[in-house]
Amino acid sequence: MLRHFLFFIFLLVQNKMLAAQEMYFNNEKIDTVRIVSHVAGYQFDSCGTTIGSKDVYMLVFNAKRGQYEVNSYKRTKYEATFKCGYKEDIYDAFKNRNAAAFDPSVSFRLKKLIADLDTGSLLPAMHNSGISKTRFEELTSKYAIGNMLRKSGLEKKVKKHFATKSATDSLVKSIQNVDTFNLYLQTKFGDCSNTMITDACGVISIYIHTFKEIYRFEGEFQDEWFQPWQLYRKNEWEKDIVNLKINIDLSYILPHGFKQAEALSDTVLIKSYMKWMLVRLHLLQEY
């Protein structure tokens, strides 16, 4: 009798521990998170051809282990025409890649993403960006600035401003000014609006499946750094969300090679900031 009682207590404690690992959005328990990247282009030919690809990364709660785990990762390439119909090719990346390629800490990182999505909009500022001071200084170092200029083909245009050590140090100091970075963030994201493009598609969608409904967040490539994120409930737009942390969270969660994931990285944001700053200092014309 005592053994049965102790076993019951053990199960109760274990269930509570597992439940503690489950995540909530809008106070609703999350079962599955799907992240989808869809890239496509329309060709103005006689067939009306659309060529595209879609990556789908799915995370599902494993009740036995008490954590969210990668359930599937697939890429679909397709071609659709008005005359010839639709054809597709599906590649199962989860089966064909080494299991070590999937980060075991994904559950922890997913928790951050859910929390930031649940928070909603935040003032665009460094302390709300998900980028630390150390990381910011690393991405705006003398080496990083020079590397950005070389890769962007802008090195010759500003070479004279790197002629002396004092000039270089002054430029780096200006770019590493946190107040100026905050001004950039507020200029770019303080009044976000959506841009319409009809012949191309570049969308990242986050689907949160709870036991009540499905929430969909969409970021579009034509908008500055995929901001704002648009929240849809029951396929109806509800609101726009400006929250830079969402991008950083996603860039850590998504596997290497996931379509458009690189465009979400802090590196892309900081490169845009550095170019903006060079224009502001009259070292570059509009880029």
Buried (B, 14 or more C-beta within 10 A) or exposed (E): EEEEEEEEEEEEEEEEEBEEBBBEBEEBEBBBBBBBBBBBEBEEEEEEBBBBBBBBBBBBBBEEEBBBBBBBBBBBEBBBBEEEEEEEEEEEBBEEBEEEEBBEEBBEBBBBBBBBBBEEBBBBBBEBBBBEEEBBBBBBBBEBBBEBBEEBEBBEBBEEBBEEEEEBEEBBEBBBEEEBBBBBBEEBBEEBEEEEEEEEBBBBBBBBBBEEEBBBBBBBBEBBBBBBBBBBEEEEEEEBBBBBBBBBBBBBBBBEEBBBBEBBBBBBBBBBBBBBBBEBBEBBEEE
